[in-house]
């Protein structure tokens, strides 16, 4: 993973490797086996690999990793689709409560600016 990071972004202030929870667990276990058990549990340092910050990305496929600058990743949504819907339901007329329910149906996903500045690690690659 480290060797595949483009020189243009390696060392950038907002560059990080995004990992799923199973990779975090395996990494901490490997560090513990080397005698660094308290390094991450005592808050001595943030989770990192050779100085590159590691962040858990909940929902990332097991054992996949993504190396990217935070400034190159965006939240994208389909604004012109017929599938977009937002409703506010006042529950006072239904059950007499002072509650409001919100219904939202939309598409969304992770978008990126410069694809060549992103590294994707897949198991077996």
Steps between C-alpha positions, in 0.01 A plus 500: 500500500769747602705439185199566276436850643582763235793727589278803435284423804734296722566710808214743430356635823152356440611165352384191689429133454137410561453150639211276611470384860646153431824657371522722810462198725764302310742795497470560875541125565815495285639802687425329832685189383803721435483643852316825427177396674451827691586732213141541377307398811659764722447781250874549455450546127224492244473191286755530219719298267851644469363845572202473264177541699258206497128572531223244541241540224189322623331328209821449302512145363692260724877501438485781239700818555490840331784750505388855418512863597194607696474805273463268198195315639147638484145406595295478181126477452267481203303825505309465173361151547133408527596284797575796729239568763490686831188501718424638844216320680336683790396225743256724693207406273591132503576421864467833681870523578722801447735300279604546141628223274721557199509275193790535255554293187801582286812364342842582640857380486867587528635710215858601426684773316822349361482123466871453431578642848305220671625149580259210546630182661294189448576163663698273274621790286 
